[in-house]
Amino acid sequence: MRGQPELYRILEELNISFDYHEHPPVPTVEEASKYWKGINSAHCKNIFFRNHKGNRHYLVIIDYRQVLDIHDLEKRLRQGKLSFASERRLKKYLGLTPGSVTPFGLINDRENHVHVFLDGNLRHAERISFHPCINTASLVLPMNDFIRFLDHTGNTWEFTRLYDNGEDEA
């Protein structure tokens, strides 16, 4: 299986089952969506941000169909000015390369530096899909198992409203 072997070891330890799907490299969700036919799952954009001082980093996870307004996000998260984190920071904190951003990269954040913001609307998903630290495969797992994975990493995380879709996600 493609991806980081340690991830598969952790999933096995946690007794988390998943569906595995190989595909060509897909550095964007637009390209990835071509390979989602028949996969019943929430698919996400995973965006890695830093604060203006560069001392805090955030992984923001939203439904792939949503457009994220960074200025609105800054107001909602109350973390100050945000910008996209550099390739160097992505490698340092999550052990990932651009185009392969995934919450599974939290296994490489040994100091639990990165805070995760999950869009509140995703809490209703039964299944969710992410790359296994490489963009040539996708894993689909039950949402409750993904939450167990997040808890296992030790990183802080929360569901929050990340954009206004006119609905109440609670």
Beta strands, then each sheet from edge to edge (+ up, - down):
strand 1: 19-22
strand 2: 42-51
strand 3: 57-63
strand 4: 82-84
strand 5: 114-119
strand 6: 127-130
strand 7: 137-142
strand 8: 157-160
sheet 1: 1+ 7- 6+ 2+ 3- 5- 8-
sheet 2: 1+ 7- 6+ 2+ 4-
end
